[in-house]
Amino acid sequence: MIKKTDVIVIGAGLSGLTAARKLEELGYSVKVIEARDRVGGRNETHLLADGQVLDLGGQWIGPTQTKMYELCKELKLELFPTHNEGKVILYDHGKKSLMGSKNGALPKLNVFILLGLGLIIKKIEKRVDQIDLDAPWKHPKAKVWDSETLESWVRKNTKLKKVRAYFNIVSEVVFSTEASDISFLHFLFYVKSGSGMDNLLNIDEGAQKERVVGGTQQISIRLSELLKNEVILESPVTRIEQSENGVKVFSKEQFWQAKKVIVTLPPTLAGRITYAPPLPGMRDQLTQRIPAGSVIKIQIIYKTPFWRKKGLTGQAVSFTGPLKIVMDNSLPNDSRGVLVMFMEGNDGREASEWTLEKRTQKAIGCLVKYFGDEAKDYLDYIERNWCDEEFTRGGYGGHFTPGVWSGFGKYLRKPIQHIHWAGAETATVWNGYMEGAVRSGERVATEVSETLKDS
Ligand SMILES: Cc1cc2nc3c(=O)[nH]c(=O)nc-3n(C[C@H](O)[C@H](O)[C@H](O)COP(=O)(O)OP(=O)(O)OC[C@H]3O[C@@H](n4cnc5c(N)ncnc54)[C@H](O)[C@@H]3O)c2cc1C
């Protein structure tokens, strides 16, 4: 049966649901089509046996993410602070040292290394200031910076091995990929988009400041409940046809018709849909070049947050894998302790080949090194390998490889006749984050509404 509507939104993540809601508010009829049997996309809540929940995907929000704060307030979702009291463990090839957890705390590294690090950060910040978030490719040096990776630029600018290693950790923590995978121009863009390096990396007054009580998937669940039409689940879109009259969107079993369609999938997946007529070559080449990072998010539950008694935050940063970053992810009003950790980039790729048992052993092995023998005595191990997810294929999001911004950047948001693009990867502000997803949904709704008004 043919179902007609003004706009079809593909994907019921934060971007798609935000777009759908805004378009409905503007008076348009909207259908949201989702591949999975749930809404939320990269926000997924894991239910524990006692009803408590943990986030398997995106979870933290922080300052300057104004849309997320507004949304949580409007949807009556409470927030709670990320635990950040005590010392942070720095693990450097078998040597353990402690550092403060508050902004500006310095790691116990050799003074030359600290000076070298400060110098590089200053150089980066100077370049970050000059980036135009709407069009990074317009900077006079865009092509030069885009021909480098983060790794090659840092290598050129410092001989200090520790500083080079630090930026690889930054890359893994922020992009789930190696510094040698991402364009230096993309790194500059991303830092600006996320309000600066401190904001990206910090807990207090940073992107990891707070969490949503009950988990972030609730945002999407509540948004979907506000829509006039139920989200159509379990319907992976395989084909989009367009003509002067509008679009036809096909899943395996059905098709729908509309005046406009909004595609909110991560770029790689957007490129896997068949388009008729085929998309312009440059749009396809763009989606060929924005791969997702490799990330396995692991959470280990303990009877108590035993690290806190020892004056530790539960945070560990390590120069060696497979766990380079660990944080306290305990739940509010709960006596248990939860540690969250990520196997990312090359570590995540290698760990994807291991059995669950081996990943568990490796994770526990790292935690014992960081926090002592008590780490052996865990209650539960929960993991999500986002690379295995058919409708995400990696995380946290797509990163731009060298040459993409300067060669193809202008095609990122450019509509193609009746097809419009959204998703966290299309955002100018907080690109790659939940905030960026929401902002991209609002942007695309306005864009589509303008074209519908004109038609
Ligand atoms: C492990 C991990 C940790 C993260 N941590 C944070 C964090 O702490 N803070 C933060 O702000 N962000 C975080 N992020 C990123 C954040 O989750 C995403 O930026 C955001 O959720 C993306 O929303 P979106 O709507 O753009 O995309 P998605 O959530 O990916 O939505 C796209 C939707 O399209 C659907 N879809 C795919 N293919 C098809 C198809 N063919 N047909 C129909 N539907 C389809 C998908 O199922 C999905 O529901 C994290 C992500 C991951 C993976």
The ligand as a MOL file (V3000), in Angstrom:
LIG
                    3D

  0  0  0     0  0            999 V3000
M  V30 BEGIN CTAB
M  V30 COUNTS 53 58 0 0 0
M  V30 BEGIN ATOM
M  V30 1 C 30.3260 3.9310 22.6070 0
M  V30 2 C 29.8450 5.3240 22.3320 0
M  V30 3 C 30.0060 6.2920 23.3080 0
M  V30 4 C 29.5830 7.5980 23.0760 0
M  V30 5 N 29.6950 8.5120 24.0940 0
M  V30 6 C 29.1340 9.7480 23.9410 0
M  V30 7 C 29.0280 10.6220 25.0440 0
M  V30 8 O 29.3810 10.2690 26.1840 0
M  V30 9 N 28.4860 11.8530 24.8270 0
M  V30 10 C 28.0150 12.2400 23.5960 0
M  V30 11 O 27.5160 13.3630 23.4630 0
M  V30 12 N 28.0820 11.3910 22.5460 0
M  V30 13 C 28.5960 10.1540 22.6920 0
M  V30 14 N 28.5980 9.2760 21.6500 0
M  V30 15 C 28.1280 9.7450 20.3250 0
M  V30 16 C 26.6090 9.8930 20.2910 0
M  V30 17 O 26.0180 8.7310 20.8140 0
M  V30 18 C 26.1720 10.1010 18.8400 0
M  V30 19 O 26.8240 11.2320 18.3170 0
M  V30 20 C 24.6780 10.3640 18.6640 0
M  V30 21 O 23.9110 9.4920 19.4340 0
M  V30 22 C 24.3530 10.2090 17.1780 0
M  V30 23 O 22.9780 10.4120 16.9220 0
M  V30 24 P 22.4880 10.3800 15.4050 0
M  V30 25 O 21.0260 10.5250 15.4300 0
M  V30 26 O 23.2650 11.3400 14.6030 0
M  V30 27 O 22.9140 8.9400 14.8580 0
M  V30 28 P 22.4450 7.4880 15.3200 0
M  V30 29 O 22.1930 7.4780 16.7830 0
M  V30 30 O 23.4530 6.5460 14.7790 0
M  V30 31 O 21.0510 7.3060 14.5670 0
M  V30 32 C 20.9440 6.7870 13.2610 0
M  V30 33 C 19.7740 5.8260 13.2530 0
M  V30 34 O 19.6360 5.2990 11.9380 0
M  V30 35 C 19.2890 3.9220 12.0300 0
M  V30 36 N 19.6180 3.2710 10.7670 0
M  V30 37 C 20.8230 2.8460 10.3160 0
M  V30 38 N 20.7050 2.3240 9.0710 0
M  V30 39 C 19.4010 2.4330 8.7300 0
M  V30 40 C 18.6500 2.0910 7.5790 0
M  V30 41 N 19.2160 1.5440 6.5000 0
M  V30 42 N 17.3090 2.3210 7.5680 0
M  V30 43 C 16.6860 2.8860 8.6370 0
M  V30 44 N 17.3540 3.2420 9.7560 0
M  V30 45 C 18.6930 3.0260 9.8020 0
M  V30 46 C 20.1070 3.4350 13.2010 0
M  V30 47 O 19.5850 2.2290 13.7240 0
M  V30 48 C 19.9640 4.6250 14.1680 0
M  V30 49 O 18.8460 4.4750 15.0000 0
M  V30 50 C 28.9920 7.9540 21.8410 0
M  V30 51 C 28.8130 6.9710 20.8600 0
M  V30 52 C 29.2290 5.6670 21.0980 0
M  V30 53 C 29.0240 4.6230 20.0420 0
M  V30 END ATOM
M  V30 BEGIN BOND
M  V30 1 1 1 2
M  V30 2 1 2 3
M  V30 3 2 2 52
M  V30 4 2 3 4
M  V30 5 1 4 5
M  V30 6 1 4 50
M  V30 7 2 5 6
M  V30 8 1 6 7
M  V30 9 1 6 13
M  V30 10 2 7 8
M  V30 11 1 7 9
M  V30 12 1 9 10
M  V30 13 2 10 11
M  V30 14 1 10 12
M  V30 15 2 12 13
M  V30 16 1 13 14
M  V30 17 1 14 15
M  V30 18 1 14 50
M  V30 19 1 15 16
M  V30 20 1 16 17
M  V30 21 1 16 18
M  V30 22 1 18 19
M  V30 23 1 18 20
M  V30 24 1 20 21
M  V30 25 1 20 22
M  V30 26 1 22 23
M  V30 27 1 23 24
M  V30 28 2 24 25
M  V30 29 1 24 26
M  V30 30 1 24 27
M  V30 31 1 27 28
M  V30 32 2 28 29
M  V30 33 1 28 30
M  V30 34 1 28 31
M  V30 35 1 31 32
M  V30 36 1 32 33
M  V30 37 1 33 34
M  V30 38 1 33 48
M  V30 39 1 34 35
M  V30 40 1 35 36
M  V30 41 1 35 46
M  V30 42 1 36 37
M  V30 43 1 36 45
M  V30 44 2 37 38
M  V30 45 1 38 39
M  V30 46 1 39 40
M  V30 47 2 39 45
M  V30 48 1 40 41
M  V30 49 2 40 42
M  V30 50 1 42 43
M  V30 51 2 43 44
M  V30 52 1 44 45
M  V30 53 1 46 47
M  V30 54 1 46 48
M  V30 55 1 48 49
M  V30 56 2 50 51
M  V30 57 1 51 52
M  V30 58 1 52 53
M  V30 END BOND
M  V30 END CTAB
M  END
